[in-house]
């Protein structure tokens, strides 16, 4: 069921990425969407008569939007300035120019001191790996300081992996019993009662095992996201 609905996760992430701050990629949103999907699987009650896809849609969308709201704490006016800074950088790069303070200031119509302040705010908001260098006549070079949104981050674990591979790795880290419960339920599509017969436990106990296994899986996927976010700010 998880693999079957990854397409829905990707679809919603693709639509909602337009509402996300620039540092959040579609792959980031897909990761949070998977968490929402797992939550939907855990809490879905077919007795209510709602189709699972409709229920999952709401849960996945809600999980992604919640994370966007948590991260989107910077005022819109500041986002616009950051966007202008990146556009100026891209314009200079396309023309084959180096990214020196005075050149960026000229393109943006700002004083060099204001460029330095804006860049400092950018670094504070989005920690990146920096190599301090100096340009001609001791001018500050910003090419190594301002991250390129089109460049792949070699340390962003989640964004470099296919969603299925990440999910498989997380599942493989579960205990043998947890993996068995998930496999019997989602791959073999057995009922909780049938799984109980195989494991020689009650149906209610299988329900508990199933919920705990999903909670562990959710935790491992969140850990992957946290590790990736942390590594994005570590010097390499």
N, C-alpha and C positions, 0 to 999 in steps of 0.2 A: 504493500500500500504506500510506503514511503517513496520508493522509486517511481511508482506509477504517477504520483502527484508532484514530482519535481518540476514538471513542465508548468504547472500552475504557479509554483514558487517563482520560477524564472520570468513568467509573464507579468506577475504583479511587481516584481522587483524592477523590471524594465519600464513599467509605467510610473512607478513611484520615485525612480531615481531622479526625475526632473524636480522633485520637491525636496531632495536631499542637499545638504551642503556639499561644496565641491570636493572635499576630501573623502567623502563616502562614495565608493564605487558601486556599480550594480552587483558585483560579486559580494561585496560586504552585505548589501541588502538581501541577497539570496541566502546568505548564511543565517541572518536573523529570520528570514522567511521559513527556513527549515525548522528553526526552533518553534515557530508558530504552527507549522504542520505537525510536529510531534505533540504539541499541546492539544491540537485538534483531535489527533488520534487517541490521546489519553482521555479526553473529556467527552468524546462523541457518544451520544446515546441514540441508537437507531429507533428506539421506541417512541421518540418524539415525532417521527415521520418526516424528518428533514433529510434531504440527500446529503451524503457526506461531503461531496464536492462543494456544495453551497456553504456548508458549515465551515469547511476548511478555508474557503475563500475569505470569509470574515476573519477567522483567526490569524491567517497568514498576513493579511493586509493590516490587521491591528498590530501584530508584532513588529512589522516593518515600520509602521507609522510611529509607534511608541519609541523606537530607537532613534528615528529621525528627530522627533521632538526633544529627546534627551540631548542629542548632539548639536542641534541647531540653536545654540545659545548666543551666537554672535549677531549683532544688529544687521539688518539688510543693507544699510548704507555702507557698513564695513565690508560686507561681501562684495559689494560693487567695486570698492577700491581695490580689494584683492584681485578681483577679476580683471580690472584695468591694468594692474601691475603685471599679471600673467600675459595679457594681450600685448602689452608693450614689450615684454621680454620676447614673446614669439615673433613680433614684428622685426625686432632687431636681429634675432637669429636668422630669420628668413632672408634678411639683407646681408647676412654674413658679418654682422658687427658683433663686437664683444659687449658683454653686459656690464658696463661700468655705470657708476652712480650718475655721472653727469649726462650720459646718453639716455638713460631711463628718465631722468628728470626732464630732459628736453622733449622727449616723446610724450610724456604725460602732462607737460606744462606745470611741473611742480619744482620747488626748490630741492636741492640735493639733501638738505637736512630733513625735509618732509619725506623724501624717499627712504632715508635711513630709518626714520621713525615708523613708517608704514611696513618696511621689511622686518623690523624688530617685532612689530605686532603680529605679523604673519608667522614668524618663527615661534612666537609665544603660543599662538593658537594651534599651530601644526608643527610639533617637534620633528625635525628631519636630521639626517646624518649630514654634518657640515665639515668641510675642510677649509679652514681660514686661509685665504690667499690675498695677495695684493696685486693690483694692476699697475699700469704705467703711472709714474709719479705718485705712487702710494694711493691711488684711487682704489676704492673697495670693489672687488669683483663679486657680483651676485649670482653668477651662473651656477656655483656650487652650493648656494644657499637657498635659492628658490626652487622648490621641487617642480619637476615637469610632470603635469598630470597625464601626459601621454606615454611616459616612460614606465616600464614594468618595475615593481619593487621586488628585488630578489628575496627579501625576507618576509614578504607578505604571504604567509603559508596558505591561508584560505583562498586568496585570489589566484594563486598559482595552480591550485589543484582543481581537478574536475569534481563537481559536487558529489558524484557517486563514489569517487575514490576516498574523499574525506569521510563520507558516511561509513563506508566499509571499514576504514581504519578505526573509526570510533567504535563501531560494533565489535571489531576484533579485540578491543581492549576490555570488553565486558567479560564477566565470568562465564564459564561454560553453561551454567544453568540459565543465566540471563539470555545468552545467545540462543539457547535451545527454545526458550519460551517465545522469543521474537520470531525465530525461524518457523516454528510450528504455527504461529498465529498469522504471520504475514506472507510467508512463502508457501506453506502447506495449506493455509487458510482453514485450519481446524478451529472448532469452537472452543470456548474456555472449558466447557465440560469434557470435551474430547481430550484436551491437553491435560486436564486433571486426571483422567484415566491413565494416561501415559506416565505421568509423574507420580501417580498414586497419592494425589492430594485433592482437597475439595475444590470446587469451582470458585468459591470465594477466595481461596488461597492463591489460585492461579491469577485471579484478578489483581490481587495484591502484588504478586511477582511481576505481572505485566506492567503495572503502574510504576513500580520501583525501577524496572529495567529501562523504561522510557525516561524516567527522571535522571538516571545515571547517564543515559545517552545524551540527553539535553545538556547535562553538566559538562560532558566531555566536548561537545560541539562548542559550547560557550567558552571553554578553556582554550580551544583552538583559536577562537576569535580574539580572546584576550591576549594570548601569546603573540598573535600576528600584530595586534595593535601596539603592543609593547615593543616588539622588535622594529616596528617602523620608526621608532624614535631613538633607537640605539645606534651609536656610531659603529661603522664597519670599516 
